[in-house]
Amino acid sequence: MSGSHNFSLKPQSTTVIQTRYNMTTLLASSILALTGGSLWYLFRRQAPMMTTQDLPSNVDDCIQVVSQLSKEERTTVKTAFLSGDDFAWMVGGKHFKTNLDEKQHVEATFYMLECVLTFAERFGHILVSRDADGKFEGAIALIPPYTSPLLFTLHFYRSVIPMGIPVPVKMGKDVAARFDSFMETATQHKELMKGTPHWYVQVLGVSNDAQGKGVGRKLMNAAIAIAGKTPLYLECHDGNVSFYKKMGYQQKRRFELAPKGIEDVSTFYYNGMTYGM
């Protein structure tokens, strides 16, 4: 996963968590109400929905644009992320490699991916790769340049609030704290890009059956072709840095995800990566 802006809450008691969630929902609802006749602005896309016919001519023929992934394709992408360390750390902390609750790991990973995929389907673009027989091989989720960071945030909340209280928050104080630390990705994203218009690569996932066949490279090349002269940004954990460097990305910053308020003081590292700047 390249990364995501995550809807999260501070790791407090269940009552406080529910109260803060209700307040967040109320705030979002109030913003919608106050916009009055401009309500449509909060729901419209920044750019029209892309189609396969809109893809640049140098994009591989196996790449297509879809408005939404099927249930099976969704599961395939989510499953691909179970091999990564980031969400395993979120669930298991410093002992995630030796004492990981696999059920929680699956539930948390699937929730995180559902957030970013839903956001991309509503306000971005989903590109998929299929083999000669039409079998799904992988997908990349792209968010076009936003002119307003506030609108970006509102669109993201618009996408994830209907899902209810975040799944990791329900898993206890420690998991909730590590989940909350992922908000650092949003802070670093904003600082590194400093208002520069850019495409945001939210997800790049390849089916376990298609690993090693160049699918990820083809999907990323399509994203680069779509962006043209506009820079791209993504964040990733250490395990994916070498792949993105081979694709021409520069590692701008390695930053720490540091949960607060818990005894497990383990940390995890992410990297801000840019292309074309």
Secondary structure, 3 states (H helix, E strand, C coil): CCCCCCCCCCCCCHHHHHHHHHHHHHHHHHHHHHCHHHHHHHCCCCCCCCCHHHCCCCCCCCEEEECCCCHHHHHHHHHHHHHCCHHHHHHHHHHCCCCCCHHHHHHHHHHHHHHHHHHHHHHCEEEEEECCCCCEEEEEEEECCCCCHHHHHHHHHHHHHHHCCCHHHHHCHHHHHHHHHCCHHHHHHHHHHCCCCCEEEEEEEECHHHCCCCHHHHHHHHHHHHHCCCCEEEEEEHHHHHHHHHCCCEEEEEEEECCCCCCCCCCEEEEEEEECC
